[in-house]
Every structure is written in C-alpha cells, then in structure tokens.
C-alpha cells in the first residue's frame, strides 16, 4: 500500500514533490529581530535558561508562525545543549557568545559522559510537545542538532573561533583522539534526534555550520561520514525519518555530500552559484535556501531581485525557500514581510 502524501507543504517537498508555492521558513526565525522575542527574553534571564524553560521556549518557537505564517516552526534551542548533556559546562555570556569548559583536548574526552544524558534535555522534549499542540495542521515542526564536526569545534576551543583552528589542529595532530570525540557526538546526536521525533517533530535539520573550513579529505572524514552515521542510526529507530542536511560553505564539495549523505534535502548557503546548485544538486534531490541574509537586511529592490533569482533557479522543482544562513538580528520586520509577499506572489 502506498503511503498517503503529507498535507504539509514542506514535508511534501521532502517527499520529492514540487509545490505550487514553495514552502518558506527562516533559520533563526525565532530571535532578536522580533520585539516579542526581546520582551520575553528579558523575563527569562540567560539564553540557556530560555532554551530549557518549556513554556517560554514553546512561545518563542510559535512567535514567528503567528506573525508571519511560515510553513515550518523550528524548535527554539541551541546546538550546544548536546555538550551540556555530555557533561561539559556551557554558558552564554552577553556580548561574548558561548563559553564551554573544560576545554576538550586529546586528554579530555574521557571526562565526558559515555552517553548523552537525555534526562538533562527533558525540557527540550516538553517544548516540542507543547508546540505540537499549538501548530496549525499544515505547519511542519522541525527539530535539529549540530553536526559532530561543528559541535566539536566549540567543545575543543571552548568558544567560537576564527577558522575553527583549535579543532582543526587537534584533528590533524591526534586524529585518533579526535575521532573518539566525533564518535561520541554521533551516538549522542542519534539519541537526541530520535528523542525529538518521539516527542513529535515532523523532520529535523543537521547543521554543519563550519563544514566549509575543512579540506576535501577532512570534509569526507569529519563532515560526510559522521552525518551519514547519524542518519543511519536515526532511521534504524525512526524508519522514514525526514532529514535536511546543511553543510554551510561546502561549495563544490557539496557534490561529495550529496553522493554519500542520504538526506531528504540539502540546505544551500548564499555563497553557492545558483546555476551550479540547480544543475548539480537539485537535479538529484530537493534543495533549501539560499537568500543572502544581508540582502534581507538591505531590503528594497535588491531584495526583490534576489528573491526572484532564487525562485527562478529553484521553484520549478522540489524546493524550500529559506536564507543561506540565519536571519540577522538587525533585520527589519518589514523586509521579512516583503520577502514573504514576493515568494508567495501576494
């Protein structure tokens, strides 16, 4: 018996069907550009406190759906809850970003838990359940995790760093130790994503934000192979799980990703040539992206032209409209509304 096609437009794309109007959502769509988010953030205290407060995190997740009517809500959380649940201290300092301790080097991996503590992340799963009850039936609920390489860069450096040098150096100097960290993150990510599906998400995205800094061989070893292991592990427990991959900055290495990672769609960053992506990536699987967040910030005619270029490149095949990375906090709400009208032809 053939499974019934989903009535959710975004899931329809992940099932390989072109939609009359491309479904749209934005990375970081719940965040600082929204006044309702800033007001709620003041009540919550720290950023991590907000992520782990189910009622508040659910409200933040729903805010952009109520305001803009996006076709997907993405769970409000952070990729660094995984190191937190593995026993590493994680803090978000105002104006400085994440700080993790102790820094994980070749001799520090043994200080982490052998398995992810899912009980520590119970508030995340409760957030999913709360959001699921409130979403309109056509809206997809997306979960996510960071890819092992990207999460490892923060765990090794203790913070975000230019070019992710500490993790790259450790991977070259002691690949056996670094592989141990990646293996731990693969298993933790499988368990975390499975728990998200069990709580009610419709699909998930794996963010590999720093994939683009890797050489071709390292890209295969630390980005491609671990991501496929996660997908295999998730689908062994959640058959047919819908998964989007986002290896930001991959460039022409994206061919290798598509060859060896069985995602249902691949996210495209704004640096990728549209014709290349259409001819060599979308010809093989659905794509998502790839408006430059800066042109959304700029607005005006430049925004209209950029939206049109993305639609002209991708809208005739299975496609999800999105940014090529997260929305910038300074982005005017009017520009988001302009973009949505342009995409939907309204």
PyMOL commands that set and color helices and strands:
alter all, ss='L'
color gray80, all
select helices_A, chain A and resi 9-14+35-44+47-51+54-68+81-85+109-111+118-134+148-157+162-173+175-199+211-213+216-237+251-260+274-282+293-298+300-314+333-344
alter helices_A, ss='H'
color red, helices_A
select strands_A, chain A and resi 23-24+72-74+89-93+97-101+140-146+203-208+243-247+265-267+286-291+319-323
alter strands_A, ss='S'
color yellow, strands_A
deselect
rebuild
show_as cartoon
